Amino acid sequence: MHSPLEIARNYVEIGIHKVKLSAFKMVILGIFAGMFIGFAGISATTGGATVDNASLSRLISACLFPAGMAMVIVAGSELFTGNNLIIIALLEKKIKLHEMLKNWFFVFIGNFTGAVIVAALVVYGHIPDLFGGKLAESIVNSALHRVNLSFGDSFIRGILCNVLVCIAIWAAFAAKTVSGKLLMTFWPVMTFVLCGFEHSIADIYFCMAGIFTAGEYGIAAEGLTIGSFLFKNLLPVTLGNIVGGAGIVGTGYWLMYLRHTPLYSMPIEAEQEEIDIAEEY
């Protein structure tokens, strides 16, 4: 496996590669990632919809949701929360601030679009009909829960979530095989779902699916609106995700492994391995 120092060095190259993508590629690859997270969302909701025991229901959902991260990592796509780690390349002065922000912006737009597409297809394909309509109720309740959290709670849960998401990605880079990457991403992602932390891209799917479902099925959902989703959920969760991913994990590991450490003081073979990994992702 790669050591933490090797991962940090590799991610500098990966960050450079990510910001050099065209805006078109950022958006399209972002759409794919948003769709993958949306698929994980409907899978998690479906798996726990008819389980009466609340903790067991959440555990089942938590074990299903990591499928989304598996698709993001292995299939190739751009996920905003994971791309918070691009700050490592910024702190190493290999990219500019506007390049990182450009990547975040266009990838987020793509993620938003992809998650909404899946939410719309799920609802208007009448997947919520499953289990005699219980799935529809579960989808709406999931969205209501998210928009009824306070701004502070959503922000803090966003921090906690993206610490784990970025650790999942960091751990995936430690592995040299696909099976290893899948195994290492599973546990942190399962943990954040199990604990009720908030992921901005997942919440786009959950909240928009809830809004669509409430309208299509005539389910009462007071307070569940586009406005409450954007300002009571998405804004604080996104800010929290940035703090957790870029502020804690990205900056923290840069301080520990790269600050005052020569980036290219390694054998030629290791440098070539870095380049190969950067091109792969």
Secondary structure, 3 states (H helix, E strand, C coil): CCCHHHHHHHHHHHHHHHHCCCHHHHHHHHHHHHHHHHHHHHHHHHHHCCCCCHHHHHHHHHHHCHHHHHHHHHHHCCCHHHHHHHHHHHHCCCCCHHHHHHHHHHHHHHHHHHHHHHHHHHHHCCHHHHHHHHHHHHHHHHHHHHHCCCHHHHHHHHHHHHHHHHHHHHHHHHCCCHHHHHHHHHHHHHHHHHCCCCCHHHHHHHHHHHHHHHHHHCCCCCCCCHHHHHHHHHHHHHHHHHHHHHHHHHHHHHHHHCCCCCCCCCCHHHHHHHHHHHHHC
